[in-house]
Amino acid sequence: MISEEILQSLGIPQNVYDFCHAREVKLRPQFERIEAIAEYNQAKVLAAFQKNRVAENHFETTTGYGYNDLGRDTLEAVFADVFRTEDALVRPQLICGTHALSTALFGILRPGDNLLYGSGQPYDTLQGVIGLREELGALTEFGITYSQAELGADGHLDPQTIVAAIRPETRIVALQRSKGYLTRPTLAVSEIGEVFRAVKAVRPDIVCMTDNCYGEFTEIIEPTEVGADLCVGSLIKNLGGGLAPIGGYIVGRRDLIERCAVRLTAPGLGKEQGPTLGVNRSFYQGLFEAPAVVEAAVKTAVFAAQVFQDLGYEVTPGPDEARHDIVQCITLRDPKLLELFCAGIQQASPVDSFVTPIPWDMPGYGGSQVIMAAGNFISGATIELSADAPMREPYTAFLQGALTWEHGKIGIMKAVSAMQSVRKLAEDVPVQGSDM
Ligand SMILES: *Cc1c(COP(=O)(O)O)cnc(C)c1O
């Protein structure tokens, strides 16, 4: 129980606290499942550290060319082991998830090749990389074609449609695990595996790739264990554990990682160059803590789903559903409520709690304005409690992250408080009258 005095100082009315706190009890079985996954992944990470004999000297750093950076090379071996694959590129020079994905696509694809997305419309920034939205330097400028297999009516992958969309020149089949700014279901790793098996059965030469952003450690297996030749993600999301100050990763088959490395640095240089500039310790510690941080984030997502569902809002996924990423969609159907929700998350932040998020034209997200709440230690890190939303119908908030479950819980209570402060929930929300 939080004292009345502290609740007052946080701006959380007692009735909001009581209502939300009561929801937690319902979630015990779901929380136990989440804890079991975290335990498994913690053991997996620890075993990979020990197998690679991680030692204090690996936290030392290099500058300049970064030759013989033992910490960097060992960390890449640890990542490869965690993903049960051959090799990895884990670098501060990969500045975000989009950059890591772009590096992988440009590393593998050559003029005349075709890229096939099997999970419908890709994430907003990838549309720029591919050239679906006109951007300087996009894949289309290099004579690389794009095709897309739509998801089935149930929002899940359709292996038959994907296989039918393969062309002779198709070089990569890509699947995006998380939903991006769509409300489709997130893909289970088993579902990804089924498609890659079907693709390999007809065209074993095709590179199967997964955009793994937000999915890492939400299950006990990763896509590289079910046929992905490459898996790509950001270190200011799940695998940085909130400690990595920058970075992206690409893991997978050795020959493909080599191609990505020469694209990131230069032909002839590959993995040999790349100074770590002091980030090794935070990369190691972040990966080590990532299973517990992802556990906190998933608990927060499930808790938000329960609270907002009980308040009468549409939530995806539902509180009882199995989780395959850390993202929670809450559909508010009203721009003002969406702004208040984000304001509440911002006010619950440890940093910049006094600022008010406003919608803006974020680079890479062509189309509608985006509102973002993030009071972060690491700028833009969405493994920290954060919410963002394109300002368009049906005004869905995308909530993710929380470095600790306790903070995630407070953040959700604060979001409810912010919404209640302007609009009496009793008038809008049927269940509120009896419950709050
Ligand atoms: C976050 C994300 C990315 C990459 O975004 P960055 O902000 O560049 O790190 C790509 N795909 C998906 C599905 C994502 O969620």
The ligand as an SDF file (V2000), in Angstrom:
LIG
                    3D

 15 15  0  0  0  0  0  0  0  0999 V2000
   10.7610    0.2890  -32.9250 C   0  0  0  0  0  0  0  0  0  0  0  0
   10.5670   -0.5160  -34.1330 C   0  0  0  0  0  0  0  0  0  0  0  0
   11.4480   -0.4440  -35.2120 C   0  0  0  0  0  0  0  0  0  0  0  0
   12.6740    0.4390  -35.2370 C   0  0  0  0  0  0  0  0  0  0  0  0
   12.4680    1.6780  -34.7100 O   0  0  0  0  0  0  0  0  0  0  0  0
   13.6510    2.6170  -34.1940 P   0  0  0  0  0  0  0  0  0  0  0  0
   12.9030    3.7100  -33.5550 O   0  0  0  0  0  0  0  0  0  0  0  0
   14.3980    3.0370  -35.3900 O   0  0  0  0  0  0  0  0  0  0  0  0
   14.5030    1.8510  -33.2460 O   0  0  0  0  0  0  0  0  0  0  0  0
   11.2100   -1.2630  -36.2860 C   0  0  0  0  0  0  0  0  0  0  0  0
   10.1800   -2.1140  -36.3080 N   0  0  0  0  0  0  0  0  0  0  0  0
    9.3240   -2.2150  -35.2820 C   0  0  0  0  0  0  0  0  0  0  0  0
    8.1860   -3.1910  -35.3540 C   0  0  0  0  0  0  0  0  0  0  0  0
    9.4820   -1.4280  -34.1500 C   0  0  0  0  0  0  0  0  0  0  0  0
    8.6290   -1.5440  -33.1370 O   0  0  0  0  0  0  0  0  0  0  0  0
  1  2  1  0
  2  3  1  0
  2 14  2  0
  3  4  1  0
  3 10  2  0
  4  5  1  0
  5  6  1  0
  6  7  2  0
  6  8  1  0
  6  9  1  0
 10 11  1  0
 11 12  2  0
 12 13  1  0
 12 14  1  0
 14 15  1  0
M  END
$$$$
